């Protein structure tokens, strides 16, 4: 059985089934309850996605981000395919106890990831090469598509490992846009530096590995010319702007083979700073391929404000402002997408007045299948793990792969689980 899928299939929308589907048993605040172990007082409900024996009857492929339009209507950005322009923006209509309806509004997109409601009330979408906006309420949404930012890197996946366009609106309505590094360490296939004294990919007027700032010129118009807000950031898919104006970035760090190194990072973004990629890792450690290129302990390197566990792959974050979970009020929610023993979790952090995660001595992080491990370094943020059991369990659940997080109007936390083609709603576990 498939919960929440409308009848019929979109041509080419079926992909190979995951090896384990989510088992459902009972309900979670009106939705089919998933076998995800949650913190006491929470439960996980399946809004849309496959369950055992029903892999073929689904439409979502790789849902990445989602926004709420009204009490019953959501938009979902579905990347769909890493190699071909088959992305979709879906309208999802969800009413507890009724089959969820999925309607494709835009199709044939190239790696759609970023999704947000802009200051003008229109919906903004980040494709691999551009950011555009459209009106999802129009009779023909596709006819309302307008380019907002063009000229973003448009490379094939294997030429650019981080081609996704994520963006946020700053408090002054400027668009802050992630441009991911086209490599892991700025080294070529032979391990030689791409550049001499400095990495070509991280420097220059049109550097990758950073965050671009496009100034707002007028309502609905942004300067086509950008400035580099910050450099030395390998991949800034997790970007968020706090009401105080703080810009936070959660860094997907290097893909070293070492299971416990390097740490991922939380960075407070300040204009003109360099955050170290590919010269530095963790707080002040030079990377093997670029030793001596930057004094990582000097002011040239902006160190992270908090360390995260290694290889968790933070892909989204937002501050909780809902009413359903008073104890989470103001905390920073973050998705850990990583496939290693640290990833596959939804977590929360205590923060200061600027929204920055608090750190503590002797912080630890969880690992699968059980237990925890000390950071042994600092400053490290201690996560409150909302999903302590989201690892793969045969016959019960796949490894969780959370990406986008959105707090619904009722305070429930909606999460897109991309590799498992699911939309999940975390709510109060009512008796």
NUTI-428421 format. One record per residue (C-alpha): residue number from 1; residue in one letter; x negated, y, z negated. Coordinates in steps of 0.05 Angstrom, whole numbers. Each point is the difference from the previous one (the first is absolute). Layout:
BEGIN
 num residu     px     py     pz
 NUM      A      X      Y      Z
...
//
This chain:
BEGIN
 num residu     px     py     pz
   1      X      0      0      0
   2      X    -23     71     15
   3      X     25     55    -46
   4      X     10     68     30
   5      X    -10    -14     74
   6      X     50     20     52
   7      X     20    -52     51
   8      X    -40     -3     64
   9      X    -73     11     16
  10      X    -39     55     32
  11      X    -39    -28     59
  12      X    -71    -18    -20
  13      X     11     14    -74
  14      X    -13    -69    -27
  15      X    -70    -17    -23
  16      X    -30    -63    -29
  17      X     32    -17    -66
  18      X    -38     10    -65
  19      X    -21    -65    -31
  20      X     40     14    -62
  21      X     65     39     -3
  22      X     32     33    -60
  23      X     45    -45    -41
  24      X     64     33    -25
  25      X     39    -20    -61
  26      X     52     42    -35
  27      X      5     75      7
  28      X    -39     62    -18
  29      X     46     59    -10
  30      X     45    -25     57
  31      X    -55    -25     47
  32      X    -27    -71     10
  33      X    -52    -10    -54
  34      X    -71    -17     21
  35      X    -48    -46    -36
  36      X    -48     58    -14
  37      X    -23      4    -72
  38      X     12     71    -24
  39      X    -13     40    -63
  40      X     55    -10    -51
  41      X     61     41     17
  42      X    -12     -2     75
  43      X     22    -48     54
  44      X    -11     -5     75
  45      X     58     -3     50
  46      X     -5    -17     74
  47      X     31     53     44
  48      X    -25    -28     67
  49      X    -46    -57     18
  50      X     -7    -74     13
  51      X     16    -55    -50
  52      X    -15    -75      6
  53      X     28    -32     63
  54      X     17     65     35
  55      X    -65     26     29
  56      X     26      8     71
  57      X     59     45    -17
  58      X    -34     64    -17
  59      X    -14     67     31
  60      X    -52     33    -44
  61      X    -72    -18     17
  62      X    -49     44    -38
  63      X     39     52    -39
  64      X    -48     51    -28
  65      X     37     61    -28
  66      X     71     22    -15
  67      X     40     61    -18
  68      X     71      9    -25
  69      X     50     42     39
  70      X     60     -8    -45
  71      X     29    -48    -52
  72      X      7    -57     51
  73      X    -47     19     57
  74      X    -75     -9      6
  75      X    -52      6     55
  76      X    -55    -52      6
  77      X    -64      8     41
  78      X    -17    -69     28
  79      X    -70     -5     28
  80      X     22    -66     34
  81      X    -64    -16     38
  82      X    -73     20    -11
  83      X    -19     -7     73
  84      X     59     24     41
  85      X     48     60     -4
  86      X     59    -37    -28
  87      X     13     41    -62
  88      X     70     17    -23
  89      X     34     51    -45
  90      X     61    -35    -28
  91      X     63     27    -32
  92      X     16    -46    -58
  93      X     70      3    -31
  94      X      1    -34    -68
  95      X     60    -13    -44
  96      X     -6    -51    -57
  97      X     40    -63     15
  98      X      5     14     74
  99      X    -46    -20     58
 100      X    -52     54     13
 101      X      4     31     69
 102      X    -63     15     40
 103      X      4     46     60
 104      X    -62     19     42
 105      X     -2     76      9
 106      X    -68      5     34
 107      X    -38    -56     34
 108      X    -65    -11     38
 109      X    -41     39    -51
 110      X    -75     -8    -10
 111      X    -16    -20    -71
 112      X     51     43    -36
 113      X    -18      7    -73
 114      X     10     69    -31
 115      X     73     17    -13
 116      X     27     61    -37
 117      X     57     50     -2
 118      X    -29     68     17
 119      X     17     68    -28
 120      X     49     10     57
 121      X     39    -63    -17
 122      X    -24    -37     62
 123      X    -38    -66     -4
 124      X    -74      0     15
 125      X    -36    -62     26
 126      X    -74    -14      6
 127      X    -21    -41     60
 128      X    -72    -19     16
 129      X    -12     62     43
 130      X     52     50    -23
 131      X     51     24    -50
 132      X     70     14     26
 133      X     67     17    -30
 134      X     71    -20     18
 135      X     72      6    -24
 136      X     24    -69    -24
 137      X     71     25     -6
 138      X      6     21     73
 139      X     43    -39     49
 140      X    -64    -17     38
 141      X    -59      4    -49
 142      X    -51    -16     54
 143      X     20     62     39
 144      X    -18     44    -60
 145      X    -73    -22     -5
 146      X    -49     59     -1
 147      X    -76     -3     -7
 148      X    -27     36    -60
 149      X    -73    -19     -1
 150      X    -36    -33     58
 151      X    -71    -21     15
 152      X     -9    -46    -59
 153      X    -49    -58     12
 154      X     32    -50     47
 155      X    -47    -58      2
 156      X     12    -74      6
 157      X      1    -36    -66
 158      X    -68    -32      8
 159      X    -31     66     20
 160      X     31     37    -58
 161      X     14    -41    -62
 162      X     43     53    -33
 163      X     44     29     55
 164      X     63     13    -42
 165      X     26     71     -5
 166      X     21     16    -71
 167      X     17     71    -20
 168      X     29     41    -57
 169      X     27     71     -6
 170      X    -40     44    -46
 171      X     34     48    -47
 172      X    -11     56     52
 173      X     32    -46     53
 174      X    -67    -13     36
 175      X     -5    -70     29
 176      X    -56    -41    -31
 177      X    -17    -58     47
 178      X    -42    -62    -12
 179      X    -52    -17     52
 180      X    -31    -66    -18
 181      X    -72    -20     12
 182      X    -10    -40     64
 183      X    -46    -49    -36
 184      X    -12    -30    -68
 185      X    -69     27    -16
 186      X    -20     43     61
 187      X    -47    -55     22
 188      X     -3    -33     68
 189      X      4    -75     14
 190      X    -74     -6    -16
 191      X      6     36    -66
 192      X    -33     63     26
 193      X     26     69    -19
 194      X     48     35     47
 195      X    -38     65     -4
 196      X    -68     18    -28
 197      X     -2     40    -64
 198      X     75      2     -6
 199      X     59    -41     26
 200      X     27     26     65
 201      X     70    -26    -19
 202      X      3     40    -64
 203      X    -29     67     22
 204      X     14     53     53
 205      X     60     43     17
 206      X     44    -58     22
 207      X    -25    -51    -50
 208      X     39    -62    -16
 209      X     -2    -27    -71
 210      X     36     59    -30
 211      X     63     40     -9
 212      X     20     53     51
 213      X     41     62    -19
 214      X     48     30     50
 215      X     25     67    -23
 216      X     74     16      4
 217      X     12     59     48
 218      X     76      6     -4
 219      X     60    -45    -16
 220      X    -11    -63     41
 221      X    -67     22     28
 222      X    -71    -19    -20
 223      X    -66     26     27
 224      X    -25    -50     52
 225      X    -71     15    -24
 226      X    -20    -33    -65
 227      X    -52     10    -54
 228      X    -34    -57    -37
 229      X     30      3    -69
 230      X    -46    -55    -27
 231      X    -52    -49     28
 232      X    -31    -66    -19
 233      X     66    -38    -11
 234      X      1    -68     33
 235      X     76     -7      3
 236      X     51     46    -30
 237      X     65    -37     13
 238      X     19     11    -73
 239      X     11     76     -4
 240      X     45     37    -48
 241      X     13     72    -21
 242      X     21     13    -72
 243      X     50     56    -16
 244      X    -58     37    -33
 245      X    -35      2     67
 246      X    -52    -55    -15
 247      X    -17    -41     62
 248      X    -18    -72    -17
 249      X    -31    -52     45
 250      X     -9    -74    -15
 251      X    -60    -26     37
 252      X     -4    -67     35
 253      X    -74    -10    -10
 254      X    -51    -43     37
 255      X     15    -72     19
 256      X    -61    -30    -34
 257      X     -1    -75     -6
 258      X    -10      6    -75
 259      X     66    -16    -34
 260      X    -12     51    -55
 261      X    -31     57     38
 262      X     10     55     16
 263      X     55     32    -40
 264      X     57     35     35
 265      X      9     73    -20
 266      X     49     55    -17
 267      X    -25     68     25
 268      X     26     69    -16
 269      X     -6     35     67
 270      X    -32     69      0
 271      X    -14     41     62
 272      X    -70     -7     29
 273      X    -22    -58    -43
 274      X    -35    -64     25
 275      X     23    -64    -34
 276      X    -59    -43     20
 277      X     18    -47     57
 278      X    -43    -34     24
 279      X    -57     22    -45
 280      X     27    -14    -69
 281      X     44    -50    -37
 282      X     32      0    -68
 283      X    -22     60    -41
 284      X    -71     13     23
 285      X    -29    -63     32
 286      X    -32      5     70
 287      X     25    -50     51
 288      X    -51    -50     27
 289      X      3     25     72
 290      X     -7     74    -18
 291      X    -46      3    -60
 292      X    -33     68     -4
 293      X     48     36     47
 294      X     37     34    -57
 295      X    -17     11    -73
 296      X     63    -34    -27
 297      X    -11     27    -70
 298      X     -4     72     25
 299      X     54     52     14
 300      X     -3    -19     73
 301      X     43    -61    -17
 302      X     69     10    -30
 303      X      8    -61    -45
 304      X     68    -34    -11
 305      X     42     22    -59
 306      X     17    -73    -14
 307      X    -24    -68     22
 308      X     49    -53     23
 309      X    -12    -75      4
 310      X    -42    -25     58
 311      X     36    -18     65
 312      X     71     16    -24
 313      X     11     42     63
 314      X     45     56    -26
 315      X     48     19     56
 316      X     52     46    -32
 317      X     13     39    -63
 318      X     53     47    -27
 319      X     19     29    -68
 320      X     63    -29    -30
 321      X     54     51    -12
 322      X     61    -45     -3
 323      X     50    -13    -55
 324      X      3    -76      0
 325      X    -66    -10    -36
 326      X    -10     56    -52
 327      X    -65    -31    -24
 328      X    -30      9     70
 329      X     18     73      4
 330      X    -57     40     30
 331      X    -45    -61      8
 332      X    -38    -13     65
 333      X     26    -61     37
 334      X    -49    -35     47
 335      X      2    -60     46
 336      X    -59    -49      3
 337      X      3    -35     66
 338      X    -66    -38     -4
 339      X     -3    -73     16
 340      X    -55    -18    -50
 341      X     12    -20    -72
 342      X     12     72    -23
 343      X     52     21     51
 344      X     74    -13     12
 345      X     28     43    -57
 346      X     42     60    -16
 347      X    -31     42    -56
 348      X     10     64    -39
 349      X    -48     48    -33
 350      X      6     51    -56
 351      X    -21     68     28
 352      X    -21     69    -24
 353      X     38     65     14
 354      X    -29      1     70
 355      X     23    -70     17
 356      X    -70    -31     -5
 357      X     -5    -70    -30
 358      X    -28     -1    -71
 359      X    -62    -41    -11
 360      X    -23    -39    -61
 361      X    -60    -36    -26
 362      X     -1    -76      6
 363      X     54      0     54
 364      X     16    -67     32
 365      X     35    -23     63
 366      X     43    -61     15
 367      X    -22    -58     45
 368      X     38    -59     29
 369      X     15    -54    -18
 370      X     -3     27    -71
 371      X    -39     42    -49
 372      X    -38     65      7
 373      X    -70     27      9
 374      X    -34     61    -30
 375      X    -21     56     47
 376      X    -67      6    -34
 377      X     -4     70     29
 378      X     37     64     -5
 379      X     39     43      2
 380      X     52    -55     13
 381      X     76      5     -1
 382      X     39    -52    -38
 383      X     59    -23     43
 384      X     67    -20    -28
 385      X     16    -59     44
 386      X     74     -1     18
 387      X     -6    -65     39
 388      X    -48    -46    -39
 389      X     21    -60     41
 390      X      0     16     74
 391      X    -52    -50     23
 392      X     17    -57     46
 393      X     39    -57    -31
 394      X     19    -58     46
 395      X     76     -5      6
 396      X     12     65    -38
 397      X    -34     59     32
 398      X    -56     23     46
 399      X    -57     45    -21
 400      X     30     69     -6
 401      X    -25     52     49
 402      X     33     65    -24
 403      X    -10     63     42
 404      X     49     59     -2
 405      X     33     20    -65
 406      X     62     44     -5
 407      X     41     18    -62
 408      X     73     -3     19
 409      X     52     51    -22
 410      X     24    -48    -54
 411      X    -71     -9    -27
 412      X    -12    -70     29
 413      X    -69    -11     31
 414      X      2    -24     73
 415      X    -62    -33     29
 416      X    -17    -22     70
 417      X    -36    -68      0
 418      X    -31     -1     69
 419      X    -30    -69     11
 420      X     62    -32    -29
 421      X     47     43     43
 422      X     41     20    -61
 423      X     30     60    -34
 424      X      3    -10    -76
 425      X     38     40    -52
 426      X    -27      2    -72
 427      X     54     17    -49
 428      X     21     -6    -73
 429      X     11    -73    -19
 430      X     71      7    -27
 431      X     29    -55    -44
//
